Amino acid sequence: MNWQLQEARDKFSQVFEEAQRSGPQVITVGGEEAAILLSMDDYRRLLPHQETLAEFLMNSPLRGSGIEIERDQDFGRDVDL
């Protein structure tokens, strides 16, 4: 639903309740969309999911593939200091 700024200010509790119940509420200024009020649940759905490194590795398509990765045993060259 769209709310004019003055109306949204005067009826903030109602705007807030509508955001919780019905979804994002658009606030207009001079007939132009200027802001939006979201419930916290709607806001969190918009945020990108940040996987931890452990989650990333657990979800890897190579997990369980049997691939074996060996580390190169070359430790470089000896240097006299």
Kinemage of the C-alpha trace (Angstrom):
@kinemage 1
@onewidth
@group {chain A} dominant
@subgroup {mainchain}
@vectorlist {calphas} color= white
{ca met a 1} P 0.000 0.000 0.000
{ca asn a 2} L 1.121 3.574 -0.645
{ca trp a 3} L 1.092 6.210 2.071
{ca gln a 4} L 1.684 9.922 1.692
{ca leu a 5} L 4.414 11.084 4.064
{ca gln a 6} L 2.084 13.177 6.226
{ca glu a 7} L -0.433 10.329 6.488
{ca ala a 8} L 2.340 7.817 7.293
{ca arg a 9} L 3.631 10.128 10.005
{ca asp a 10} L 0.160 10.613 11.512
{ca lys a 11} L -0.698 6.897 11.351
{ca phe a 12} L 2.722 5.352 11.941
{ca ser a 13} L 1.336 2.579 14.173
{ca gln a 14} L -1.076 1.564 11.422
{ca val a 15} L 1.659 1.694 8.762
{ca phe a 16} L 3.862 -0.442 11.016
{ca glu a 17} L 1.100 -3.007 11.615
{ca glu a 18} L 0.374 -3.187 7.870
{ca ala a 19} L 4.063 -3.831 7.166
{ca gln a 20} L 3.983 -6.699 9.668
{ca arg a 21} L 0.727 -8.139 8.358
{ca ser a 22} L 0.678 -7.373 4.620
{ca gly a 23} L 4.243 -6.669 3.553
{ca pro a 24} L 6.227 -3.620 2.497
{ca gln a 25} L 4.564 -0.209 2.788
{ca val a 26} L 5.580 2.494 0.302
{ca ile a 27} L 5.818 6.102 1.473
{ca thr a 28} L 5.457 8.826 -1.138
{ca val a 29} L 6.454 12.477 -1.209
{ca gly a 30} L 4.849 14.673 -3.819
{ca gly a 31} L 3.428 11.598 -5.533
{ca glu a 32} L 6.886 10.013 -5.943
{ca glu a 33} L 7.921 6.853 -4.133
{ca ala a 34} L 10.490 7.964 -1.554
{ca ala a 35} L 10.829 5.270 1.108
{ca ile a 36} L 9.611 1.880 2.161
{ca leu a 37} L 8.823 0.338 5.540
{ca leu a 38} L 9.600 -3.378 5.804
{ca ser a 39} L 9.046 -5.905 8.533
{ca met a 40} L 12.276 -7.367 9.901
{ca asp a 41} L 11.403 -10.736 8.323
{ca asp a 42} L 11.030 -9.122 4.873
{ca tyr a 43} L 14.312 -7.261 5.353
{ca arg a 44} L 16.196 -10.429 6.332
{ca arg a 45} L 14.874 -12.224 3.238
{ca leu a 46} L 16.435 -9.484 1.094
{ca leu a 47} L 19.873 -9.863 2.657
{ca pro a 48} L 22.301 -12.183 0.874
{ca his a 49} L 23.001 -15.367 2.778
{ca gln a 50} L 26.562 -15.297 4.084
{ca glu a 51} L 27.890 -18.842 4.186
{ca thr a 52} L 30.626 -19.685 6.607
{ca leu a 53} L 33.737 -21.357 5.205
{ca ala a 54} L 32.635 -24.620 6.817
{ca glu a 55} L 29.206 -24.391 5.106
{ca phe a 56} L 30.862 -23.614 1.788
{ca leu a 57} L 33.121 -26.660 2.036
{ca met a 58} L 30.290 -28.918 3.222
{ca asn a 59} L 28.180 -27.841 0.199
{ca ser a 60} L 31.008 -28.310 -2.299
{ca pro a 61} L 30.126 -30.483 -5.293
{ca leu a 62} L 33.484 -32.222 -4.740
{ca arg a 63} L 32.479 -33.401 -1.261
{ca gly a 64} L 32.325 -37.178 -1.272
{ca ser a 65} L 33.775 -37.419 -4.776
{ca gly a 66} L 36.826 -39.312 -3.554
{ca ile a 67} L 39.185 -36.740 -5.023
{ca glu a 68} L 42.496 -36.676 -3.179
{ca ile a 69} L 44.484 -33.488 -3.088
{ca glu a 70} L 48.128 -33.797 -2.183
{ca arg a 71} L 50.314 -30.955 -1.099
{ca asp a 72} L 53.576 -30.432 -2.946
{ca gln a 73} L 56.421 -31.420 -0.633
{ca asp a 74} L 58.875 -28.982 -2.251
{ca phe a 75} L 59.833 -26.532 0.479
{ca gly a 76} L 61.763 -24.245 -1.840
{ca arg a 77} L 65.499 -23.785 -1.916
{ca asp a 78} L 68.026 -23.474 0.857
{ca val a 79} L 69.318 -19.953 1.335
{ca asp a 80} L 72.512 -19.105 3.241
{ca leu a 81} L 72.092 -15.956 5.285
